[in-house]
Amino acid sequence: MDLTDAKIVVIGGAGLVGSHIVDQLTLEPVREIIVYDNFVRGTRANLEQAIKDPRVRVVEASMLDRETLRRELHGAAGVFLLASLWLGECVNDPRSAWEVNVMGSWNVVEACRDLGIQRIVYSSSASVYGNALYTPMTEEHPFNNRTTYGATKIAIEQMFRAIYEQHKLPFVGYRYMNIYGPRMDYKGTYVSVIMKVLDKIFAGEPPVIYGDGTQVYDFIYVSDVAEANILGMKSDCADEFFNIGSGVGTSINELVDILLELTGSKLKPTYLPQAQSFVTHRIGSTDKARDLLGFEARTPLVEGLRRLLEWRRSQLKTG
Ligand SMILES: NC(=O)c1ccc[n+]([C@@H]2O[C@H](COP(=O)([O-])OP(=O)(O)OC[C@H]3O[C@@H](n4cnc5c(N)ncnc54)[C@H](O)[C@@H]3O)[C@@H](O)[C@H]2O)c1
């Protein structure tokens, strides 16, 4: 799709990935960028740079509010759909998980169908795969998921497939691996391991590793993820799901070592038993995204973590 003079709506645009997409959209010749977010997790601070651009407009509303959603989607060419409740929230409140993730996404899909929107880039998750049966996982890897969060993502993927079959509403769906980078949540109830480890290091306390630290994940830098989204919007390919990752496995032990080194800390991690049985092994194949979208992650983990650390330190200064 050509972005020239297009109205683009970013649903969940005040969050981690969404706000980086918005930043990158301001470098494109679009006419209007609507950030549609109810701010349950996203923040105005994430949009500080972007709102200096007069083409950016922020709408504070939920995708459960169908009337406002339709009004704001009217005249749009492309939609990025990122809004979702997180893994931990879905564990604690499965009803909201189904209501927000599934019905909220349906409201978006239905409105896009009715309004003739040209293209949707949907944020799914590698959670659909559950624990890896083989690595790197291709997009054909079975849905080995055992979580409510992953179940909602699978349901929404199937929703996109079905609506494509019936109405040819063009979409691509992205199964992200573990995303990190500036603007990661460090205050809320659901904070990632990287931010928890950094908090401990800043407090001069040993970082805590749950389990033995051999769990392996595929970490991808947030600007690379945003770039994949822009490529997906520009591409002509439809009705496809893609892994979006670095293709490189890093254990939690290695991750903590890098963070200790970058901060110049001599602390040693403490090991505690893992309370919840989350996925322990996940690396995605990057071949399909490279071949069909021309996407490859370019930020090495150490460099990305260095930038994250710099940003986190700047937050400490501003409180
Ligand atoms: N960050 C990761 O590592 C990761 C990994 C896999 C998949 N994902 C998926 O990618 C997407 C973006 O992730 P993120 O890290 O930017 O998450 P995020 O929580 O930072 O962003 C999601 C945004 O959606 C907003 N939102 C939530 N419910 C809403 C509603 N009902 N109406 C409007 N806005 C609503 C939140 O306020 C937030 O700003 C999500 O769908 C997430 O499930 C993320």
The ligand as a Gaussian input file, in Angstrom:
#p B3LYP/6-31G(d) Opt

LIG

0 1
 N        6.063000      -6.499000      24.002000
 C        6.211000      -7.779000      23.678000
 O        7.241000      -8.413000      24.011000
 C        5.148000      -8.485000      22.870000
 C        5.380000      -9.819000      22.498000
 C        4.408000     -10.474000      21.763000
 C        3.253000      -9.815000      21.383000
 N        3.045000      -8.516000      21.763000
 C        1.795000      -7.881000      21.329000
 O        2.108000      -6.700000      20.617000
 C        1.135000      -5.682000      20.874000
 C        1.830000      -4.436000      21.372000
 O        2.599000      -4.757000      22.512000
 P        3.195000      -3.630000      23.438000
 O        4.370000      -4.208000      24.102000
 O        3.329000      -2.367000      22.683000
 O        2.022000      -3.516000      24.489000
 P        1.525000      -2.226000      25.310000
 O        0.707000      -2.723000      26.447000
 O        2.676000      -1.324000      25.595000
 O        0.594000      -1.502000      24.241000
 C       -0.759000      -1.837000      24.064000
 C       -1.549000      -0.536000      24.082000
 O       -2.923000      -0.846000      23.916000
 C       -3.663000       0.003000      24.773000
 N       -4.956000      -0.649000      25.018000
 C       -5.223000      -1.728000      25.800000
 N       -6.534000      -2.001000      25.783000
 C       -7.100000      -1.092000      24.943000
 C       -8.429000      -0.865000      24.507000
 N       -9.447000      -1.618000      24.935000
 N       -8.662000       0.155000      23.642000
 C       -7.648000       0.939000      23.207000
 N       -6.370000       0.771000      23.599000
 C       -6.107000      -0.230000      24.458000
 C       -2.803000       0.169000      26.022000
 O       -3.093000       1.332000      26.749000
 C       -1.407000       0.218000      25.394000
 O       -1.015000       1.558000      25.115000
 C        0.148000      -6.296000      21.852000
 O       -0.928000      -6.785000      21.119000
 C        0.925000      -7.428000      22.478000
 O        0.056000      -8.448000      22.907000
 C        3.974000      -7.847000      22.481000

